[in-house]
């Protein structure tokens, strides 16, 4: 099944009394399904999704490389501190936290400005500029000699571009992709994050035995390649048809929709989508101008804005980045002779299972998948915490090899759960939450919350683990339990719904627990009651692309 089932009904199809009289909105009489069915899965649409998702690859790559750097001899000698008591080079919790944490700190600010540059420069050019700006940060990193602060600032600058891409890429994909594969293409962003992490771990494994600065400078310098591929490649792809239409380029928008869907520019599906965009734009212009703060004051927007922020925060508080940022440090403490190998194992599990996550997005309920995934991850962290704290010998882990093996196995089980549920699904669910006029600022705020907690996790993890050790996992277990409750009581089921239906369900206050049974019987969206224009129904310009 695609994003739209035969029970889905488009509110745009009831934008006049005549259509109300001829269309009952019953599942078996849905006029949208045939329009969706005529769309094809084209090479250019898939290619668009793949190229744009390199933005996710860049994030995964810079996130995955840093864990391995701390165990490299040259990196430690340049940026670490000498401990006279142990006669070793170490990283203090503050220094390690700053080096790791300034990347998500930069991402936080980058995500907040992304919406503005997307509306002013266009989606495509904004992605290109953001990608190429990461090269500046990479130059600062690899030119660092003995100043750890310079290296950390380089990660901060890189983070500005990465954070901007984390908003721009899903936005561009959702506005451009044909409806039949929209959910999968948005989820590609998470898949490419995992591929980036895995690639960085593989390169670290190949270089970590070098005694020179090449051990870390090679891994860092390769970041140029990904930025150039995305920054240049995106310019060969079409602009978002939504943005093009809003800029007065209707013919371009029509051609792009037709090309991506593999149909003629005058096909019924193209006409339907152009009418959707036109009606929505006219509706917005008929009403008062919208402001950024209306993501908190607009109809039912406070509920959705907070929900999006909580879901993005929840993706961090599941604890996934605990393994990806500090994995080599964690598994070295279990007595493994080569913790890089374990990182590669976890990374491989992450990549492989994220492919399964693409299937979950299409085949299973959003709510059920998120709740099952959170319960699974909670169980894994409970085992991880209690075994690590009560069974593992902290002074000589080799004395308790079984405990070390249990930690590794349940770490893999955790990654399976995250990669198939909370990894890809959160990006999809958040992209479906908001109406068009609030989409850019609402997605920016939601994504910024992800980066804020990413920073908090990366900076304070060393302080916390130094204090309570493996019991830190109980914090993540508790967060996963809370997320089950939040999803159950507050998230409306959005699978196989049009964006208009999802918007109307939130506006009408549909009970999330029974939302999967809700049927649109032609009820008007409450938002439209405030408009005195010629349109009796609201149309979301992002519904079909």
N, C-alpha and C positions, 0 to 999 in steps of 0.2 A: 504494500500500500504506500502511496505517496503522501505528500503533506495534506492533500485534500481527498477526503472520502466522498462517496456519493451522498452522504447525509449532510455534507457541508453546503451552506446556502450563502450566497454573496449578498450583503445588504445593499450593495450598489445596484443590484438588479431590481430593487424596489424604490428607486429614486423618483418615481412618479405614480399618481393614482392609477393610471392605466395599467402599469405593471403590477400594482397591488391587486387589481381585479383579476388579472390573468394568471397570477402565480401564487400558489398556496404555501410555498416554502416547505413543502413536505419533502422528506429525504428522497423519495422516488421521482420528484419532479424538479430536481435541482438543475438549472440551466447552465451552471458553471462547469460541471463535470465534463460535458462534451468539449468545451473550450479548452480545458486543461488537457484533455486527451489528444487534441490535435497538435499539441506542442511535442517536439522531438527532443531527445537528448543529443545535443550536437557537440562536436569536437571543440568548437570555439567556446561554448559555455563551460565545458569541463576544464579547458585550458585556462579560461579566466579564473575559475575557482582555484586551480593549482598555482598559477603565478601569484595571485593575490595572497595565497596562504603562505608564501615564502616569508611574509611578515611574521607569522607564527613561528616559522623555522628559525628566524633570526632571534626571537625571544628565547626559544628553547636552547639555541646554541650558546648564547652568552650566559644563560642560567646554568647550563650543564657543565660548562668548562671550569667554573670557579671552584667547584668542590675538589677537583683533581689538582688544581694549582697549589693548594696548601700543603700537599704532600710531596711537591717537587723540590729537590735540593736547592737549585739555583734560586727559585722564587722565594724560598724560606730565607736563604742567606741575604737576599737583597732587601726583603720587606719585613722579615720577622725580627724577633728580639732574642738576644742570647740570655739563656737561663744558667747562671753560674752554679746553681745547686744541682742541676741535672746534666750540665755540660752539653746542652742541646739548644737548637734554635726553635723557638715557639712563637705562636701568635696569641697575644692576649685576647680575651673575649671581646674587649672594646674594639681592638684593631680588626680582628676577623669579622666582627659584626658590621663595622663601618665599610670594609671592602665589599662584603656581600650585600649589605643593605642599601648602599647608595645607588645601585642599579634600580631596584623597585622604587626608591625615592624619586629618581628622575622620571621613571615611568608614570608615577602618580601625577606629576605636573604635566607631562606630555599628554596624558589622556584627557586632562581638563581643557587643554587648548585645542584638542583635535577637532571638536565639533565646529569651532569657529573657523579654523583654516579649511575644513571640508566645505563649509558653506561659501567661503570667499574665493577659494582657489579651484574648487571642484574636487570630487573624490579621487580621481585618477592622479592629478598633479600633486595633490596633498600627500598621497601615498608615496610618490616618487621623491618628493622633497624630504619627507620623513625618513625614508630608507637611506638616502644619500647622506643625511645629516649624521647618521650613525658612524660614518667613516671618520668624522672629526673625533669622536670619542675613542675609536680604535687607534687612531694616530697617537693620542695622548697616552693611551695604555702602553702600547709597545715601545714608545720612546722613554718610558719611565726607567730609571736606572737604579736608584736606591731610595727614592721617595715613595713610600706606600700611599701617601696622600695624593700624589699625582696620579697614581694608578686608580685610586678610588674615584677621583674627579673624572677621569676618563670614563669610568663605568656610569657615573652620574649623567654625563653628556650623552652617552649611548642610550641611556634609559629614556631620555626625552623623546628620541625617535622611536624607540620600541614601544613606549606607552602610547604615543600618538597612533602608531600602526595597530595597536590592540583595539582601538575604537574604529579606525578608518576601514580596516580590512573587512570585519563582519558587516559594517554598514554598506560598503561597496558590493559585497557579495549578496546581501539580502535585497538590495535595490536592483541588481542586475540579473540575478540568476532566474532561469525559468522555474515556475512553481513546482514542477515535478521533481526537481533535484535541489531545491533551495535548502532544505534541512541538512542534506548530506554535504553540500558545498560549504555551508557555514561551519559544520562540524570538522571539515578539513583543516580549519585553523588550529583546532586542538591536536589533530593528528600530526600536523607539521611541527607543532611545539614538541611533541614527543620525539619526532624524527630529529629535530635539532638537538635535543638533549642527548640522544643516542649517538649522533654523529660527533658531538663534542667529546663524549666519553671514549669513543673509539680512537679519536685523534690523540687524546690525552694518554691513552694506553700505549699508543705507538711512540710517544715522545717523552714520557715521564722518566725514562731511564737515562736520558741525555744529561750531561753534567753542565752544559752551557745554558744560556738564556733561551736557546732555541726550544727547550723543553716546553716553555709556556708562550713564547712569542710566536711560534708557528701556529699554535691553536688560536691565539688571539688574532693574528694577522689574517687568517683565512676568512675572518668575518667580513673583510672587504668584498670577497667574492659574492656572498649572499646579498649584500647591500646593492652591489652593482647589477646583479641579475634582476632583483625586484625593481630598483629605481629606474633601470632602462627598460625592462620587459613590460612594465605596466603601461608605458607610453604607447606601446603597440596594440593595446586593447581599447575597446570603446569606452567612452564616458558612461557613467550611470544614466540610463534613460530617464530616471526621475529628475536628476539634476539637470540634464539637458533640456527637458521640457520646461522646468521652472525658469531656465535662462532664456526661454523663448525659441528654442531650437526643436520645434515639434517634429519636423521631417527627420532629423537625426535620431530623435527618440524612437520614432516609429521604425526606422531602419534597424536600429540596434535591437529592439524587442524582437523583430522578425528574424534577424540574423541569429540571435542567440537561441531562439526557439525552432529554427529551421523551417519557417513557414513564410508565406508571402506577406509583404507589407500591408496588403489590404485584407488579410485574413480576418475572420470573425474574432479570433482570440486577440489579435493586435488591436483591432478597433475597440474591443471591450476594455483592454488595458489603458489605451489612450483616453477613452471616455472616463475611466476611473480616475486617472491622474488629473484630467481637466476639471471634473466635478469637485474633486478634493481641493484643488488649487483655487477654484472660484469660491468654494465655501469658506476657505480660509481668508480670502481677500474680502468677502462680504462681511465677515466678522471683524472684531477688533484685532489689532496687531498682537501677536503673541510675544511674550517675554520669557527669558530663561527661568525666572522664578516660578512660572506657572507649572513647572514640573512638580511643584509642591502644592500649588493652589488650584490647578485646573481640576475638572471633573474627575474624581476618583484617581487623581494622579499622585497624591501623597501616598496612598496605599501601594500603588504600583512602583513608584520610585523607591520607597523603602524596601519593598519586596525584592526588587532588582538588586539593590545594594546588599541586602542580607544574603541573597543567593550567591552573589559574587564574593562576598566576604566568606560565606560558607565553603566555597571552593578552596579557599586558602586554609580555613580552620579545620578542614578534614585532615590536614597534616601531610599532604603529599610532598610539599617542598621541603619538609623536614628531612626527607630522604635524599632529594635531589641536590639540595644545597650543602648538606653536611654528611652525605653518604659515606665518603671515604673515611671520614673521622669516626663515624658511628661503627662501621664494620671493622675498622682496625682495632677498636676496643673489644670486639668479640674474639680476637685472637687470629684473625685471618692473615695469612702471610702476604697476600696481594689484594687489597681492598678494591683496586681498580677493576678486577675481574668481577667482583660482586656488583659494582656499579653498572658494568656492562650487562650483566644478567638482568638486573632490575630495569635498565633502560630497554632491553630487548623485550621483556615482558610488557612494558609500558607501550611500546610501539605496536606489538602484535595484538594486544587486547584493545587498543584504540581502533583498530580496524573493525573489531567486534562491536565497538561503540557506535560506529556508523550504521551497523545493522540494527542496534537497539534504538537509535533515533527514528528509524523508519518503521520498526515492527512493534514496538511496545509503548505502553502508556508512559508519558513523561513523569507523572506523579509516582506511579508504581516503581519505575526504574530508579528514580532518585531516592525513594524511601528504602528500597531493598539495598541499593548501593550504600547508603548511609549506615544501615544496620550491619551490613557485612564489614564495613571499615571499622565500625565501633568494636565489633567482636575481635578483629585483628589487633587493634591497639590494646584491648584489654589483655590479650594473651601476651603481646609484645612487652607491655609494661610489667606485668607480674612475673614473667619468666626472667626478664632482664634485671629486675630489682631483687627477686628472692632466690633465683636459681643460679644465674651467671656469676662466676667468681670475678669480681672487678679487678682484683690484684693480679691474678694469673688466669686469664680466660681459657688457656689450654687445659686447665683442670676440669672444665665443664664444656666439652665440645658439643654435647647434645643440646645444651642451652643455646649455644651459638648457632647451631643448625636450625633450631626452632625459630630464632629471631629472623634468620634469612628467609625461611619458608613463609612465615607469616607476613614478612615485608612484601614478598612476591604476591601473596594472597591479597594484601591491601592494594597493591598496584593494579591487580586484575579488576578489583571492584571500582577503583577510581577511574581507570582508563575506559571502562565500559559504561560508566554512568555520569558521575559528577564532572569528569574531565570534559567530554564533548557536549553533554546535555545543557550545562549551565549557559554556555554561549548561545545555544539555540533558543532556550526558554527566554532568556533576557532579550534577545532580538525580536521575540514575538510579543513582548509585553506592551509596547508603547505605540500610540498613534503617530502619524507621520510628522506633524508639526512639532512634536516634543521629542522625536526619536534621537536626534543628535545630542542635545544636552542631557537627556535622561540616560542614554547609553554611556555618555562620558562620565557622569557622576557614578553610575553603577560600576563601571570599569575602574574608576579611580579608587573606589572602596576596595576592590580586589588588590590593587597595587599598594594601598595603604597597609593592609594587613600582610601583604607579601613583605613589605619593609619591616613591619613590627616582628614578623616571624624571623626574618633573616638577621636582624640586628640583635634581638634579645634571646634567641635560642641558646647560644653558648652560655649566657649568664644563667639561664634556667636549668639547662642540663648539668652545668657545674654544681648547681645547688641541689637538685632533686633527682638527677640521673634519669633512669628509664621511666620513672613515674610521670615524667612529662607527657608520656603517651596517654595518660588518663585525662589530661586536658583535651586532647583531640577526641578521645572516646566520648567525653561529655558533650563536646560540640556536635559530633555526629548524631548523638541521641537527640539533641535539641533541634537539629535540622530535620529529623524525621517528623517531629511534632509540627514544625513550621510548614513544611511541605503539605502535610496532611490537612491542616486547618486553613491555610491561606493561599496555596497555589491552585489556580484553576487549570483543569486539563485542557491543553491546547493542541494536542495531536489531531491531525486531520481536520483542523478548523481554519477558515480563512482569517486573515488579520482583522477584518470587520467583525466577524463573529466573536473573536477573542475580546476586542475592544468593547463590544456591546455586553458581553457576559460580565466584565468587570464593572461597567457602568450600571448594570441592572442589579449588581450585588448577588449574582448567582452563587449558590452554596458550593464552595470548592469540593467538598466531600462527594457531592452527587453531580458535579459539573460534567462528568463524562456522559451523563444521560440527557443533558440539556438539548433541546431542539428549538431552533429558531422558527417561530410561527408568525414571523412578520412583525414582531414587536419593534417599535421605533427606538432608536438609540436616544437616551435622554439628552445627549449633547446637542442633538439637532433641534430640540425644542427652543434653544436659545438663539437659533439662527432664523432670520426672517427673509432669507434669500429664496430663490426659486427651487432649492433642493430640499426635499422632505426627508432625505436620509443622508447620513454621513457616509463618505467613501474614503477609505484609507488608500493613499496613493502608493503604498508599499505592498498592496495585497497580492498582486500577481506580477511576477517579473521573471 
